[in-house]
Amino acid sequence: MPAPDGRASPARWYALAALVVALDQITKQIALATIGRGETIYVAPFWNWVLTFNPGASFSFLADAGGWQRWLFTALALAVSGWIAFMLRGHAAQKLLAFALALIMGGALGNVIDRVRFGAVVDFVQWHAAGFYWPAFNVADSAIVVGAVLMVLDQFRAGRRKKERDSDD
């Protein structure tokens, strides 16, 4: 359904972001209820369930900074989410870009909830191979990464379309 000004409505993309938040929070509640702190639950040769609280950003960046980073990352995620909400109003018809932005917004807001509730982000998925352990992550982190990859893909596609249009002229 179009917005009153005739543009495509961003409502479905906001709903997707809300779905990401809901899935993220539900899975984190399950992890909190079923995995003990410090416990490792074997899932597959490359996959464990663990329960960690990350007060920093990706890869525990600034995790030992003393607490101020909680509010910095919360403010940053809220600002990015606000910017994305605004961007979705003008780009709702660009399906791949809007899908990517909605995933990023949902992931950012899911992690904001943790920062406000716990002072840290709840992570519980751990992948590993050949002795290398990837830092634990969650549904919100996955949505952010997938959204970022899709944004890059969208930009490559947009560049290719522009190149094709320019060669037609």
C-alpha positions in Angstrom: 0.0 0.0 0.0 1.5 3.4 -1.0 2.1 6.2 1.5 -0.3 9.2 1.3 2.3 11.0 -0.9 2.3 8.2 -3.5 5.6 6.7 -2.5 5.9 3.0 -1.4 5.1 2.6 2.2 7.9 1.5 4.5 5.4 -0.3 6.9 6.4 -3.8 5.8 10.1 -3.0 6.3 9.3 -1.6 9.8 7.4 -4.9 10.4 10.4 -6.9 9.3 12.7 -5.0 11.7 10.2 -5.6 14.5 10.2 -9.4 13.6 14.0 -9.4 13.8 13.8 -7.8 17.2 11.2 -10.3 18.4 13.1 -13.3 17.1 16.3 -11.9 18.7 14.7 -11.3 22.1 12.9 -14.7 22.1 16.1 -16.6 21.3 18.0 -14.7 23.9 15.3 -15.5 26.5 15.6 -19.1 25.6 19.4 -19.0 25.9 19.2 -17.2 29.3 16.7 -19.8 30.6 18.6 -22.9 29.3 22.4 -22.2 29.2 24.4 -21.6 32.3 27.1 -19.0 32.4 30.3 -20.6 31.5 28.5 -23.7 30.2 29.2 -25.0 26.7 26.5 -27.1 25.0 27.8 -29.2 22.0 25.5 -28.9 19.0 27.7 -30.1 16.1 31.4 -30.4 15.4 31.5 -26.7 14.5 28.8 -25.3 16.7 28.2 -24.8 20.4 25.7 -23.0 22.5 27.4 -20.7 25.1 26.1 -17.8 27.2 28.2 -14.6 27.2 27.5 -11.0 27.9 29.4 -8.6 25.7 29.6 -5.0 27.0 31.6 -4.0 23.9 30.9 -4.0 20.2 31.7 -6.6 17.6 34.5 -8.9 18.6 34.3 -7.4 22.1 35.7 -4.1 20.9 35.9 -1.8 24.0 34.6 -4.5 26.3 37.0 -3.5 29.1 36.4 0.3 28.7 34.7 0.8 32.1 31.0 1.1 31.3 30.7 4.3 29.3 30.7 2.3 26.1 27.2 0.9 27.0 25.6 4.3 26.4 27.8 5.2 23.5 26.8 2.0 21.6 23.2 2.5 22.7 23.1 6.0 21.3 24.9 5.0 18.2 22.5 2.2 17.5 19.5 4.4 18.1 20.9 7.1 15.8 21.6 4.5 13.1 18.1 3.1 13.5 16.5 6.5 13.3 18.5 7.2 10.1 17.4 3.9 8.7 13.8 4.6 9.5 14.1 7.9 7.6 15.9 6.2 4.7 13.2 3.5 4.4 10.6 6.3 3.8 12.4 7.2 0.6 13.6 3.8 -0.5 10.8 1.4 0.4 10.3 0.5 -3.2 13.9 -0.6 -3.6 13.3 -4.1 -2.2 16.8 -5.4 -1.7 18.1 -2.2 -0.1 15.0 -1.8 2.1 15.3 -5.5 3.1 18.9 -4.9 4.1 18.1 -1.7 6.0 15.3 -3.4 7.9 17.6 -6.3 8.9 20.2 -3.9 10.2 17.7 -1.8 12.1 16.1 -4.8 13.7 19.5 -6.2 14.7 20.6 -2.8 16.1 17.4 -2.4 18.2 17.6 -6.0 19.4 21.0 -5.3 20.8 19.9 -2.0 22.3 17.3 -3.8 24.4 20.1 -5.9 25.8 22.4 -2.9 26.6 19.5 -1.2 28.4 18.4 -4.3 30.3 21.8 -6.0 31.1 24.5 -3.4 30.3 25.8 -5.8 27.7 24.6 -7.8 24.7 23.6 -11.4 25.2 25.5 -13.7 22.8 24.9 -17.5 22.7 25.9 -18.9 19.3 29.5 -20.1 19.0 31.0 -21.5 15.7 34.5 -23.0 15.5 36.7 -24.9 13.2 40.3 -26.3 13.4 40.8 -24.8 16.8 39.7 -21.3 15.8 36.6 -20.0 17.7 34.6 -17.3 16.2 33.3 -14.8 18.8 29.9 -15.7 20.1 27.0 -13.9 18.5 23.2 -13.8 18.3 20.3 -13.3 16.0 20.6 -9.5 16.0 24.3 -9.8 15.0 23.4 -12.2 12.2 20.7 -9.8 10.9 23.2 -6.9 10.9 25.8 -8.9 9.0 23.3 -10.2 6.5 21.9 -6.7 6.0 25.4 -5.2 5.5 26.2 -7.9 2.9 22.9 -7.3 1.1 23.6 -3.5 1.1 27.0 -4.1 -0.6 25.3 -6.5 -3.1 22.6 -3.8 -3.8 25.3 -1.2 -4.5 27.1 -3.5 -6.9 23.8 -4.2 -8.7 23.0 -0.4 -8.8 26.5 0.3 -10.2 26.0 -2.4 -12.9 22.6 -1.0 -13.8 24.0 2.5 -14.1 26.8 1.2 -16.3 24.3 -0.6 -18.6 22.2 2.6 -18.8 25.2 4.7 -19.6 26.3 2.3 -22.4 22.8 2.4 -23.9 23.0 6.2 -24.3 
